Amino acid sequence: MAGRKARGNITLTYNSQNITSYATKTGLKAAADKLDATSLASTAKESIAADVDWSISIELNWDTALDTILAPDIVTPGTKRTVALAIVGSSQTVTYTWTSNGEISDYSVDASVGNLITGSATLTLSGAPTRSVA
């Protein structure tokens, strides 16, 4: 199976604004809580998956236009926005969408004299996404 290059094969939108061109690395994370289901009748430790925490981490090249999209929502936290991440595979595109259920939980800008201004952001997503394959 051939690998896929990230740039050009990911599309990320936040509040209907395409921020893909600013992203240098994007990661989708779904972490399920584990509940201990071990009982006296168990012969080994047992667990079941529970609620899933969804997030998207973004490493980025900072720009005023990007800051205009992201910064207002970190200044006044709690604003829920629509977030969509489309990933192009070898034959199809998988899109994860959270409608009015995404917010910025982490935003940083890193700069050194004479260097490119970079940064990072984390989008925390509430509930399960709508997943579509096309």
C-alpha positions as CSV (number, residue, x, y, z in Angstrom):
1,M,0.0,0.0,0.0
2,A,1.5,3.3,-1.0
3,G,1.9,6.1,1.6
4,R,0.2,9.5,1.2
5,K,1.8,12.9,1.5
6,A,0.0,15.1,4.0
7,R,0.2,18.5,2.2
8,G,-2.5,18.5,-0.5
9,N,-4.3,15.6,1.0
10,I,-5.8,17.3,4.1
11,T,-8.3,20.0,4.2
12,L,-9.1,21.7,7.5
13,T,-11.8,24.3,8.0
14,Y,-12.7,26.2,11.2
15,N,-15.9,28.2,11.3
16,S,-16.2,27.8,7.5
17,Q,-12.7,29.2,7.0
18,N,-10.2,27.0,5.2
19,I,-7.0,27.1,7.3
20,T,-5.2,24.3,5.5
21,S,-2.6,26.5,3.9
22,Y,-1.3,27.6,7.3
23,A,-1.0,24.1,8.7
24,T,2.4,22.3,8.5
25,K,1.2,19.3,10.5
26,T,-2.3,18.2,11.5
27,G,-3.2,15.3,13.8
28,L,-6.6,13.8,14.5
29,K,-6.9,12.1,17.9
30,A,-9.7,10.0,19.2
31,A,-8.9,8.7,22.8
32,A,-11.4,6.4,24.4
33,D,-11.7,6.3,28.2
34,K,-11.4,2.7,29.5
35,L,-13.7,1.5,32.2
36,D,-12.7,-1.3,34.5
37,A,-15.1,-4.2,34.0
38,T,-13.2,-6.7,36.1
39,S,-15.5,-8.7,38.4
40,L,-14.9,-11.5,40.9
41,A,-15.7,-14.0,38.1
42,S,-13.0,-12.6,35.9
43,T,-9.8,-14.6,35.2
44,A,-7.9,-11.5,34.1
45,K,-8.4,-7.7,34.1
46,E,-11.3,-6.7,31.8
47,S,-12.1,-3.3,30.4
48,I,-14.6,-1.7,28.0
49,A,-14.2,1.5,25.9
50,A,-16.3,4.4,27.1
51,D,-16.6,8.0,26.0
52,V,-14.2,9.3,23.3
53,D,-12.3,12.6,23.5
54,W,-11.8,14.0,20.0
55,S,-9.2,16.7,19.2
56,I,-7.2,18.0,16.3
57,S,-3.7,19.3,16.9
58,I,-2.2,21.8,14.4
59,E,1.3,23.0,13.9
60,L,1.2,26.1,11.8
61,N,2.9,29.0,10.1
62,W,1.5,32.1,11.7
63,D,-0.1,34.9,9.6
64,T,-2.3,37.8,10.4
65,A,-5.2,36.3,8.4
66,L,-5.0,33.1,10.5
67,D,-4.8,35.0,13.7
68,T,-8.0,36.9,12.7
69,I,-9.7,33.5,12.3
70,L,-8.5,31.8,15.5
71,A,-7.5,34.5,18.1
72,P,-11.0,35.9,18.8
73,D,-12.2,32.5,19.9
74,I,-9.3,32.0,22.4
75,V,-9.7,35.5,23.8
76,T,-13.4,34.7,24.5
77,P,-13.4,30.9,25.1
78,G,-16.5,28.8,24.9
79,T,-17.6,29.8,21.4
80,K,-18.6,26.6,19.6
81,R,-17.7,26.5,15.8
82,T,-18.1,24.0,13.0
83,V,-14.9,22.1,12.3
84,A,-14.3,19.8,9.3
85,L,-11.3,17.7,8.5
86,A,-11.1,15.9,5.1
87,I,-8.4,13.3,4.6
88,V,-7.7,12.1,1.1
89,G,-6.8,8.4,1.0
90,S,-5.5,6.3,-1.9
91,S,-9.0,6.0,-3.4
92,Q,-11.5,7.9,-1.3
93,T,-11.8,11.0,1.0
94,V,-12.9,10.6,4.6
95,T,-14.4,13.7,6.1
96,Y,-15.0,14.2,9.9
97,T,-17.4,17.1,10.7
98,W,-18.4,18.6,14.1
99,T,-21.3,21.0,13.5
100,S,-21.1,23.8,16.1
101,N,-19.1,21.5,18.4
102,G,-15.5,22.6,18.0
103,E,-13.5,25.2,20.0
104,I,-10.0,26.3,20.4
105,S,-8.5,25.0,23.7
106,D,-4.9,25.9,23.0
107,Y,-3.2,28.5,20.8
108,S,0.4,29.6,20.8
109,V,2.6,31.9,18.6
110,D,6.3,31.3,18.6
111,A,8.8,33.8,17.1
112,S,12.5,34.4,17.0
113,V,14.2,37.3,15.5
114,G,14.9,36.6,11.8
115,N,12.9,33.3,11.8
116,L,9.5,32.3,10.4
117,I,6.7,32.9,12.9
118,T,5.2,29.6,13.8
119,G,2.7,28.4,16.3
120,S,0.3,25.7,17.2
121,A,-3.4,25.2,18.1
122,T,-5.6,22.5,19.5
123,L,-9.2,22.2,18.5
124,T,-11.3,20.4,21.1
125,L,-14.3,18.7,19.7
126,S,-17.5,17.8,21.5
127,G,-19.5,14.7,20.7
128,A,-19.0,12.2,17.9
129,P,-18.3,13.6,14.4
130,T,-20.4,13.0,11.3
131,R,-18.1,10.8,9.2
132,S,-18.6,10.6,5.5
133,V,-16.7,8.7,2.8
134,A,-16.7,9.8,-0.8
